[in-house]
């Protein structure tokens, strides 16, 4: 198997994947832009070290990133060389496991995505399975037992060199705040191997759920089970808790786990609310969770912050990137009305930025005249004592910096992108009902 890993074509594909994923440099400071040139010069040397079992991974760089709840998540950033080799190993061993992975496992697999997981959950709920066991694994990637994952790998991977290499990556120390910390458990988030290893580990959970005949949806370590009664939900919840604890040695976050009704349940950023369409009693439609709306507004607020030194055109480029990514992901949900409200708020933010950029009253007067305001009115408006945010919502800017003028400068509203582009993408758009409760 090691020959397949170091095969030139496999290494070239792995290099292309690592470069396309971008990402920051590891402890050696080498960027992904330098990887191709480095590989051409050192490929034979690296391959020889791997075949002889003498390749030693470098330490992982620990980087803390903020979470939406105010806490931080520790990511492990391997060097680009280690990312390349992990990707090469993943490409070789993935097909061996992929053929056995279950149909309702949707995370980090070819031709599967979060939309399919959410639609499957909605299908279960609308079929009457409305007592949901929502289980949150406590720091899953930090708690994976190395012995268990290596045993699961050995079932399909018999090459001792590949297994030894994976074990070295699992045991690589991590540098946190300049200090080298040993690792005896866990999979570093941020490595190309971590998604595959997490699926291999939790495939055992999938098998147990199917053995019990349960209806479930799993996206990486985010999984939920759907039952028809509270009694059944409690029973299966207890059995899965014991299975995770005794067989996989994985702890559960009791505060975030529990039995939910659809209106109190969220999955991958989506929520579920009842529809009020005649003949559709007991059915649920998709909406965007409150946390996802807040995350969107925080991103838009950061881009349109008046004190950020950024030109209007640069803001437009950043806004388009955020808007298109967010709408493409949530296009299945009923978001028409809320998008309209967010667009109105966003346009006022942009007007506020422009008013701030004009700075002095005389410049404001000249710009208002250019926008068609009579000289006397422009003079009075330019000397207003209202605050900038109040001006942005007043006729001073609403009647001058109109939607039409913003569009000519490159502005694209969330609602227009949702209506004109998103419905034509591959995934089906959920039909909006006549009346919605959000």
MOPEKA-V831860 format. One record per pair of residues at least 4 apart in sequence whose C-alpha atoms are under 6 Angstrom apart, sorted by the first residue. I is the first residue (numbers start at 1). J is the second residue. D is the distance in whole Angstrom. If there is no record, write none. Layout:
BEGIN
I&J&D  I&J&D
END
This chain:
BEGIN
1&159&6  3&7&6  5&88&6  5&89&6  6&47&6  11&88&6  14&84&6  14&87&5  14&88&5  15&84&6  19&32&5  25&29&5  25&30&5  25&31&5  26&61&6  26&77&6  26&78&5  26&79&4  27&61&6  35&39&6  39&43&5  49&54&5  49&55&5  50&55&5  59&172&6  59&173&5  59&174&6  60&76&6  60&77&5  60&78&5  60&174&5  61&76&6  61&77&5  61&174&6  61&175&5  62&75&6  62&76&5  62&174&6  62&175&5  62&176&5  63&74&6  63&75&5  64&72&6  64&73&5  64&74&4  65&72&5  65&73&5  66&71&6  66&72&4  67&71&5  67&72&5  75&189&5  75&190&6  76&188&5  76&189&5  76&190&5  77&190&6  78&82&6  82&86&6  86&192&6  86&193&6  87&192&5  90&94&6  94&98&6  104&217&5  105&218&5  105&219&6  106&112&5  106&113&6  106&219&5  107&219&4  107&220&5  124&129&6  125&129&5  125&130&5  126&283&5  129&226&5  129&227&5  129&228&5  130&228&6  130&261&6  131&226&6  131&227&5  131&228&6  131&229&6  131&230&6  131&261&6  132&225&6  132&226&5  132&259&5  132&260&5  133&224&6  133&225&5  133&233&6  133&258&6  133&259&5  134&224&5  134&257&5  134&258&5  135&257&5  136&252&6  136&253&6  136&256&6  136&257&5  137&252&5  137&253&6  138&251&6  138&252&5  138&253&5  141&186&5  141&187&5  142&186&4  143&185&6  143&186&5  144&185&6  144&186&4  145&185&5  146&185&6  153&157&6  154&158&6  160&164&6  168&172&6  171&183&6  173&181&5  173&182&5  173&183&6  174&180&6  174&181&5  175&179&5  175&180&5  187&194&6  194&198&6  199&203&6  209&214&5  210&214&6  215&225&6  215&226&5  216&224&6  216&225&4  216&226&6  217&223&6  217&224&6  218&222&6  218&223&4  227&233&6  233&237&6  242&246&6  243&247&5  244&248&5  244&249&6  244&250&5  245&249&5  245&250&5  260&264&6  260&265&6  262&272&6  263&272&5  263&273&5  266&270&6  266&271&5  269&289&6  269&292&6  270&287&6  270&288&5  270&289&5  271&286&6  271&287&5  271&288&6  271&289&5  272&284&6  272&285&6  272&286&5  272&287&6  273&284&5  273&285&6  274&283&6  274&284&4  275&283&6  275&284&5  276&435&6  286&333&5  287&333&5  287&334&5  297&301&6  301&305&6  306&353&5  319&323&6  320&324&6  323&327&6  324&328&6  327&331&5  332&429&5  332&430&5  335&339&6  339&343&6  339&415&6  348&392&5  351&392&5  352&388&6  352&389&6  352&392&5  358&363&6  358&364&6  361&382&5  364&382&5  365&378&5  365&379&5  365&382&5  368&373&6  368&378&6  369&373&5  371&400&6  373&378&6  374&378&6  378&382&6  392&397&6  395&399&5  397&401&5  398&402&6  406&411&5  407&411&5  416&420&6  417&421&5  418&422&5  423&429&6
END
